[in-house]
Amino acid sequence: MDVLYFAWVRERIGLPRERLETRATTVAGLVEELRAREERYAAAFADLSALRVALDQELSSFDAPLAGVREVAFFPPMTGG
């Protein structure tokens, strides 16, 4: 699946996107796999309350299943202006 990172998440990880194989069944499981990769991922995913996730461009939750998902995007909450 493709994993996309936006704003400060991208800055902490150092990549805008990457293609991953995962054994995770939920977004939370994917986050745990990413945190375990190295410190930059652990820093980016340290506080999930400061993050939002979209699955195939639909806003979702961290307990959402990953079955059939092609794209996961992580980003901070956005404000209107």
Residue frames relative to the residue before (quaternion, step in Angstrom):
aa qw qx qy qz dx dy dz
M 1.0000 0.0000 0.0000 0.0000 0.00 0.00 0.00
D 0.4405 -0.6548 0.5384 0.2954 3.55 -1.24 0.42
V 0.1164 -0.7663 0.6293 0.0569 3.55 -0.99 0.90
L 0.1329 -0.8030 0.5804 0.0259 3.56 -0.72 1.13
Y 0.1524 -0.7739 0.6116 0.0612 3.54 -1.11 0.82
F 0.1018 -0.8132 0.5725 0.0226 3.57 -0.88 0.96
A 0.8454 0.1873 -0.1574 0.4748 3.54 -1.36 0.53
W 0.8441 -0.1360 0.0869 0.5113 3.61 -0.92 -0.85
V 0.5350 0.5909 -0.4213 0.4325 3.61 1.18 -0.33
R 0.6522 0.5031 -0.2948 0.4844 3.57 0.96 -0.91
E 0.6535 0.5212 -0.3180 0.4474 3.59 0.93 -0.84
R 0.6853 0.4795 -0.2935 0.4629 3.61 0.91 -0.83
I 0.7120 0.4319 -0.2598 0.4889 3.58 0.97 -0.80
G 0.3773 -0.7564 0.4593 0.2729 3.58 1.09 -0.67
L 0.7058 0.3677 -0.2510 0.5511 3.57 1.29 0.27
P 0.4034 -0.7009 0.5182 0.2783 3.60 -1.03 0.62
R 0.7960 -0.0639 0.0731 0.5975 3.59 1.17 -0.62
E 0.0130 0.7771 -0.6287 -0.0269 3.52 -1.28 0.33
R 0.3789 -0.6853 0.5681 0.2530 3.55 -1.25 0.45
L 0.0531 -0.8256 0.5606 -0.0369 3.55 -0.76 1.13
E 0.2574 -0.6606 0.6736 0.2091 3.49 -1.35 0.47
T 0.0058 -0.8174 0.5754 -0.0264 3.59 -0.85 0.89
R 0.3437 -0.6963 0.5885 0.2253 3.52 -1.28 0.51
A 0.4573 0.7054 -0.4352 0.3223 3.58 1.29 -0.15
T 0.3028 -0.7558 0.5549 0.1706 3.55 -1.10 0.72
T 0.7600 0.2293 -0.1467 0.5902 3.59 1.30 -0.30
V 0.6628 -0.4705 0.3857 0.4366 3.54 -1.29 0.20
A 0.6358 0.5350 -0.3348 0.4444 3.60 0.93 -0.85
G 0.6425 0.5173 -0.3155 0.4691 3.58 1.02 -0.76
L 0.6266 0.5219 -0.3234 0.4800 3.57 1.06 -0.77
V 0.6351 0.5254 -0.3262 0.4627 3.58 0.96 -0.85
E 0.6445 0.5147 -0.3247 0.4629 3.60 0.95 -0.80
E 0.6335 0.5168 -0.3262 0.4746 3.59 1.00 -0.79
L 0.6679 0.4990 -0.3008 0.4630 3.57 0.93 -0.91
R 0.6331 0.5404 -0.3311 0.4444 3.61 0.91 -0.88
A 0.6920 0.4955 -0.2713 0.4494 3.58 1.01 -0.84
R 0.5259 0.6660 -0.4060 0.3392 3.61 1.19 -0.36
E 0.7370 -0.2974 0.2283 0.5624 3.56 0.80 -1.02
E 0.7537 -0.4523 0.2574 0.4015 3.55 -1.31 0.36
R 0.6422 0.5359 -0.3548 0.4177 3.61 0.89 -0.77
Y 0.6468 0.4842 -0.3183 0.4959 3.61 1.08 -0.65
A 0.6196 0.5391 -0.3412 0.4572 3.58 0.99 -0.81
A 0.6598 0.4997 -0.3057 0.4707 3.60 0.99 -0.81
A 0.6715 0.5097 -0.3036 0.4441 3.60 0.92 -0.86
F 0.7832 0.3084 -0.1500 0.5186 3.58 1.05 -0.79
A 0.2901 0.7938 -0.4891 0.2156 3.58 1.19 0.48
D 0.8027 0.1584 -0.0547 0.5723 3.60 0.98 -0.82
L 0.2206 -0.8231 0.5105 0.1151 3.58 -0.01 1.26
S 0.5675 0.5900 -0.3987 0.4135 3.60 1.16 -0.37
A 0.6706 0.4728 -0.2879 0.4937 3.58 1.26 -0.33
L 0.6846 0.4604 -0.2721 0.4953 3.59 1.28 0.18
R 0.1766 -0.7164 0.6595 0.1434 3.49 -1.35 0.43
V 0.1819 -0.7734 0.5986 0.1021 3.55 -1.25 0.45
A 0.1039 -0.7598 0.6383 0.0670 3.53 -1.17 0.71
L 0.1866 -0.7567 0.6194 0.0945 3.54 -1.05 0.87
D 0.8224 -0.0956 -0.0001 0.5608 3.55 -0.61 1.19
Q 0.6952 -0.5308 0.2270 0.4283 3.54 0.97 1.10
E 0.5802 0.5128 -0.3965 0.4932 3.58 1.20 0.62
L 0.4858 -0.6600 0.4852 0.3048 3.58 -0.77 1.03
S 0.0120 -0.8201 0.5687 -0.0627 3.56 -0.82 1.01
S 0.4692 -0.6448 0.5144 0.3154 3.56 -1.32 -0.24
F 0.6316 -0.5646 0.3836 0.3676 3.55 -1.26 0.37
D 0.6743 0.4585 -0.3190 0.4831 3.62 1.18 -0.24
A 0.4119 0.7231 -0.4582 0.3121 3.59 1.29 0.16
P 0.4914 -0.6611 0.4794 0.3028 3.60 -1.06 0.73
L 0.3906 -0.7317 0.5193 0.2060 3.55 -1.19 0.64
A 0.4007 0.7346 -0.4732 0.2754 3.61 1.23 -0.12
G 0.8465 0.1463 -0.1365 0.4934 3.56 -0.78 1.07
V 0.5146 0.6504 -0.4190 0.3696 3.61 1.25 -0.11
R 0.2510 -0.7822 0.5568 0.1227 3.58 -0.94 0.93
E 0.8109 0.1264 -0.0366 0.5702 3.58 1.12 -0.65
V 0.0815 -0.7589 0.6457 0.0222 3.53 -0.99 0.98
A 0.0593 -0.7986 0.5988 0.0123 3.59 -0.83 0.97
F 0.1489 -0.7710 0.6158 0.0642 3.56 -0.99 0.95
F 0.1348 0.7877 -0.5848 0.1389 3.57 -0.90 0.96
P 0.5258 -0.6033 0.4755 0.3653 3.60 -1.19 0.39
P 0.6383 -0.5009 0.3961 0.4299 3.59 -1.22 0.34
M 0.2819 -0.7600 0.5628 0.1614 3.54 -1.05 0.74
T 0.2226 -0.7527 0.6016 0.1485 3.53 -1.18 0.56
G 0.4755 -0.6645 0.4982 0.2899 3.53 -1.17 0.57
G 0.1141 -0.8298 0.5431 0.0580 3.55 -1.16 0.31
